[in-house]
Amino acid sequence: MTPTQRVLASLSAMKNPAYTGEHRCIPCTLLNLVIAAATAAVIVLVATAIGAPFAFGTGIATLVGAVAIIYFRGYIVPGTPMLTKQYFPSWIMALFDTEPSRVGWIDDDPQAILLEIGVVVDDPNADDVALESAFVDEWERSIAIHRTDDAAIKRSLGWIADIEPDRLEFETKPHAFVVQADGVHLANWPSRAACVADAAAARAFSERDPDWERRPLSFKTDLLGVLRLFLERCPTCDGSVALSQDVVESCCRTRDVVAATCTECNARLFEMDVDPDTFAGSI
């Protein structure tokens, strides 16, 4: 290993993976940068007022050191997530929420499309909507094929995204099932079971959707995701699926969601942000 490689390896080892890289929290990072800049400015002002030498240089050194710590460790102020959660208003936090592009389909409602193409139908017995029975049969047969076969999952996902299946890699995390292509993040699901459901549904759904080929990938995944709301059995363990209201906590904020979860293996199949008052007493 060359000296340069040793230095880079040492720097990489200093990083805290829980708060850097893909897990870096932007609001927490911004809060720490503001605090670091303010601290450096105060040091310069105080040092200048008392006539200390190198006042400006001391402030710059403080700022550079703080930024380095934030880069490698995620934040410099202990308890940052709680500070951000307590003092950042929700409208500011919402600015950092990212949504996939919906170019060309922004006004389309996935559930309306499912009804239009006949995958979802009105259920007069329940005064609600339900999956069309023939589609359910096709989906269940496909789930049986994909359930334990990663190669089948990769073939289906590769077909959806127009990527060679052998370029795909899976990574299971505590609260996500991540798919990468050549080491680059492609998509993630709340669980492997949710990914199996989408991969299994894609072929059967595409045969019923005349616009499938020209829909953006992000909207295709939306359509498949909405289908998961209708699952009654878990795609991986065949346990029953329950719909409930839940609170999801990230680094520095909480969200109220409606979630579909397997009662046997606890796999999260679907979650959607909601106003907590909307579903009060209905779930």
C-alpha positions as CSV (number, residue, x, y, z in Angstrom):
1,M,0.0,0.0,0.0
2,T,1.4,3.4,-1.0
3,P,1.7,6.3,1.5
4,T,-1.2,8.0,-0.3
5,Q,-3.4,4.9,0.0
6,R,-2.5,4.6,3.7
7,V,-3.5,8.2,4.3
8,L,-6.8,7.7,2.4
9,A,-7.6,4.5,4.2
10,S,-6.9,6.2,7.6
11,L,-9.2,9.1,6.7
12,S,-11.9,6.7,5.5
13,A,-11.7,4.8,8.8
14,M,-12.3,8.0,10.7
15,K,-15.8,8.4,9.2
16,N,-18.8,7.6,11.3
17,P,-21.0,5.6,8.8
18,A,-24.1,6.2,10.9
19,Y,-24.1,9.9,10.2
20,T,-22.0,10.3,7.0
21,G,-22.3,9.2,3.3
22,E,-25.8,8.2,2.4
23,H,-26.9,8.4,6.1
24,R,-25.8,12.1,6.4
25,C,-28.7,14.2,7.7
26,I,-28.7,17.6,5.8
27,P,-30.6,19.6,8.5
28,C,-28.2,18.4,11.2
29,T,-25.2,19.1,9.0
30,L,-26.4,22.6,8.3
31,L,-27.1,23.3,11.9
32,N,-23.6,22.3,12.8
33,L,-22.1,24.4,10.1
34,V,-24.0,27.4,11.3
35,I,-22.8,26.8,14.8
36,A,-19.2,26.3,13.7
37,A,-19.3,29.5,11.6
38,A,-20.8,31.5,14.5
39,T,-18.2,30.1,17.0
40,A,-15.3,31.0,14.6
41,A,-16.8,34.5,14.2
42,V,-17.0,35.0,18.0
43,I,-13.4,33.8,18.5
44,V,-12.3,36.3,15.9
45,L,-14.2,39.2,17.5
46,V,-13.1,38.3,21.1
47,A,-9.4,37.8,20.0
48,T,-9.5,41.1,18.1
49,A,-11.1,43.0,21.1
50,I,-8.3,41.8,23.5
51,G,-5.6,42.5,20.9
52,A,-4.5,38.8,20.6
53,P,-2.2,38.1,17.7
54,F,-3.4,36.0,14.7
55,A,-7.0,36.6,15.6
56,F,-8.3,36.1,12.1
57,G,-6.1,33.0,11.6
58,T,-7.3,31.5,14.8
59,G,-10.9,31.9,13.7
60,I,-10.2,30.3,10.3
61,A,-8.4,27.4,11.9
62,T,-11.3,26.9,14.3
63,L,-13.8,26.9,11.3
64,V,-11.6,24.5,9.2
65,G,-11.2,22.1,12.2
66,A,-15.0,22.1,12.9
67,V,-15.9,21.5,9.2
68,A,-13.4,18.6,9.1
69,I,-15.0,17.0,12.2
70,I,-18.5,17.5,10.7
71,Y,-17.3,15.9,7.5
72,F,-15.8,12.8,9.1
73,R,-18.2,12.4,12.1
74,G,-21.5,13.9,10.9
75,Y,-21.8,16.6,13.5
76,I,-19.7,18.3,16.2
77,V,-22.3,19.3,18.7
78,P,-23.5,16.4,21.0
79,G,-27.2,15.7,20.8
80,T,-27.6,17.4,17.4
81,P,-30.5,15.2,16.2
82,M,-32.5,16.2,19.3
83,L,-31.6,19.9,18.9
84,T,-32.7,19.8,15.2
85,K,-35.9,18.0,16.0
86,Q,-36.8,20.4,18.8
87,Y,-35.8,23.8,17.2
88,F,-36.2,23.3,13.4
89,P,-39.8,24.0,12.3
90,S,-41.5,21.3,10.3
91,W,-41.7,23.5,7.2
92,I,-37.9,23.8,7.2
93,M,-37.5,20.1,7.6
94,A,-39.9,19.5,4.7
95,L,-37.6,21.4,2.4
96,F,-35.1,18.6,2.6
97,D,-37.5,15.8,1.8
98,T,-36.8,14.5,-1.7
99,E,-39.3,13.1,-4.1
100,P,-38.7,11.3,-7.4
101,S,-39.3,13.2,-10.7
102,R,-42.8,12.9,-12.1
103,V,-42.1,14.6,-15.5
104,G,-45.0,14.1,-17.8
105,W,-47.2,12.3,-15.3
106,I,-47.3,14.7,-12.4
107,D,-51.2,15.0,-12.5
108,D,-51.8,11.3,-12.7
109,D,-53.3,9.4,-9.8
110,P,-51.9,5.8,-9.5
111,Q,-55.1,4.4,-8.0
112,A,-57.2,6.0,-10.8
113,I,-54.9,4.3,-13.4
114,L,-55.2,1.0,-11.6
115,L,-59.0,1.3,-11.8
116,E,-58.9,2.4,-15.4
117,I,-56.9,-0.6,-16.6
118,G,-59.0,-3.0,-14.5
119,V,-56.3,-4.3,-12.1
120,V,-58.3,-2.7,-9.3
121,V,-62.1,-3.0,-9.4
122,D,-65.0,-1.8,-7.2
123,D,-66.0,-4.4,-4.6
124,P,-69.8,-3.8,-4.0
125,N,-69.8,-6.3,-1.1
126,A,-67.2,-4.2,0.9
127,D,-68.2,-0.8,-0.5
128,D,-64.5,-0.4,-1.4
129,V,-62.0,-1.4,-4.1
130,A,-60.1,-4.7,-4.5
131,L,-57.7,-6.4,-6.9
132,E,-59.2,-8.1,-9.9
133,S,-59.3,-11.9,-9.2
134,A,-57.5,-13.0,-12.3
135,F,-54.7,-10.5,-11.6
136,V,-54.5,-11.8,-8.0
137,D,-54.0,-15.3,-9.3
138,E,-51.2,-14.2,-11.7
139,W,-49.5,-12.2,-9.0
140,E,-49.6,-15.0,-6.5
141,R,-48.1,-17.5,-9.0
142,S,-45.3,-15.0,-9.8
143,I,-44.7,-14.3,-6.1
144,A,-44.1,-18.1,-5.6
145,I,-41.4,-17.9,-8.3
146,H,-39.7,-14.8,-6.9
147,R,-40.0,-15.6,-3.2
148,T,-36.6,-17.3,-2.7
149,D,-35.0,-16.8,-6.1
150,D,-32.8,-13.7,-6.2
151,A,-31.9,-14.4,-9.9
152,A,-35.6,-14.1,-10.8
153,I,-35.9,-10.9,-8.8
154,K,-32.9,-9.4,-10.6
155,R,-34.3,-10.4,-14.0
156,S,-37.6,-8.7,-13.3
157,L,-36.0,-5.6,-11.8
158,G,-33.5,-5.4,-14.7
159,W,-36.4,-5.6,-17.1
160,I,-38.3,-2.8,-15.3
161,A,-35.3,-0.5,-15.2
162,D,-33.8,-1.7,-18.6
163,I,-30.5,-2.8,-16.9
164,E,-28.7,-6.1,-17.3
165,P,-29.6,-8.3,-14.3
166,D,-26.1,-9.3,-13.5
167,R,-25.2,-5.6,-12.8
168,L,-27.6,-5.6,-9.9
169,E,-26.6,-6.1,-6.3
170,F,-28.8,-6.5,-3.2
171,E,-28.1,-5.1,0.3
172,T,-30.3,-5.7,3.3
173,K,-30.3,-3.0,5.9
174,P,-32.2,-2.7,9.2
175,H,-35.1,-0.7,7.6
176,A,-34.5,-1.0,3.9
177,F,-33.8,-3.4,1.1
178,V,-31.4,-1.6,-1.3
179,V,-30.7,-2.4,-4.9
180,Q,-27.6,-1.1,-6.6
181,A,-26.4,-1.2,-10.2
182,D,-22.6,-1.2,-10.6
183,G,-22.3,0.1,-7.1
184,V,-24.6,3.0,-7.7
185,H,-27.9,3.3,-5.8
186,L,-30.8,2.3,-8.0
187,A,-33.8,1.9,-5.7
188,N,-34.8,0.8,-2.2
189,W,-37.8,-0.8,-0.6
190,P,-38.9,-0.9,3.1
191,S,-38.1,-4.7,3.0
192,R,-37.1,-7.6,0.8
193,A,-40.7,-8.7,0.9
194,A,-41.8,-5.4,-0.7
195,C,-39.2,-5.8,-3.4
196,V,-40.4,-9.4,-4.1
197,A,-44.0,-8.1,-4.4
198,D,-43.1,-5.4,-7.0
199,A,-40.8,-7.7,-9.0
200,A,-43.5,-10.4,-9.1
201,A,-46.3,-8.0,-10.1
202,A,-44.4,-6.2,-12.9
203,R,-44.8,-8.6,-15.8
204,A,-48.5,-9.3,-15.2
205,F,-49.2,-5.6,-14.7
206,S,-47.4,-4.5,-17.8
207,E,-49.5,-6.8,-20.0
208,R,-52.6,-4.9,-18.8
209,D,-51.2,-1.4,-19.0
210,P,-51.1,0.0,-22.6
211,D,-48.9,2.9,-21.5
212,W,-46.3,0.8,-19.5
213,E,-43.4,1.2,-21.9
214,R,-43.6,5.0,-22.1
215,R,-44.2,5.6,-18.3
216,P,-41.1,6.9,-16.4
217,L,-39.5,4.4,-14.1
218,S,-40.4,6.4,-11.0
219,F,-44.1,6.3,-11.9
220,K,-43.9,2.5,-12.7
221,T,-42.6,1.9,-9.2
222,D,-45.4,4.1,-7.8
223,L,-48.0,2.0,-9.5
224,L,-46.4,-1.2,-8.3
225,G,-46.1,0.3,-4.8
226,V,-49.8,1.1,-4.6
227,L,-50.6,-2.5,-5.4
228,R,-48.8,-3.5,-2.2
229,L,-51.6,-1.8,-0.3
230,F,-53.9,-4.7,-1.4
231,L,-51.6,-7.5,-0.2
232,E,-53.3,-9.8,2.4
233,R,-50.4,-12.3,2.7
234,C,-46.7,-11.6,3.0
235,P,-44.7,-12.3,-0.2
236,T,-41.8,-14.0,1.7
237,C,-43.3,-15.8,4.7
238,D,-47.0,-16.0,3.7
239,G,-48.0,-14.4,7.0
240,S,-51.0,-12.1,7.3
241,V,-50.7,-8.4,6.5
242,A,-52.1,-5.8,8.8
243,L,-52.7,-2.1,8.1
244,S,-51.9,0.3,10.9
245,Q,-51.0,3.8,11.9
246,D,-47.4,4.2,12.9
247,V,-44.7,6.8,13.7
248,V,-41.5,6.6,11.8
249,E,-38.4,8.2,13.4
250,S,-35.4,9.2,11.5
251,C,-32.2,11.0,12.6
252,C,-34.0,14.3,13.6
253,R,-37.7,14.1,12.9
254,T,-40.7,11.9,13.2
255,R,-43.4,11.2,10.6
256,D,-46.9,9.8,10.9
257,V,-47.5,7.0,8.4
258,V,-50.1,4.4,7.4
259,A,-48.2,1.2,7.2
260,A,-48.8,-2.3,5.9
261,T,-46.8,-4.9,7.9
262,C,-46.5,-8.7,8.1
263,T,-47.7,-9.9,11.5
264,E,-45.4,-12.9,11.3
265,C,-42.0,-11.7,10.1
266,N,-42.6,-8.0,10.7
267,A,-41.6,-7.0,7.1
268,R,-42.8,-3.5,6.2
269,L,-44.6,-3.7,2.9
270,F,-45.9,-0.2,2.4
271,E,-45.9,3.1,4.2
272,M,-47.4,6.5,3.4
273,D,-47.2,9.8,5.1
274,V,-50.5,10.9,6.5
275,D,-52.1,13.6,8.7
276,P,-52.6,11.8,12.0
277,D,-56.0,13.3,12.5
278,T,-57.2,11.9,9.2
279,F,-57.1,8.3,10.3
280,A,-58.0,8.8,13.9
281,G,-60.3,6.1,15.0
282,S,-60.4,4.5,11.5
283,I,-57.6,2.0,11.8
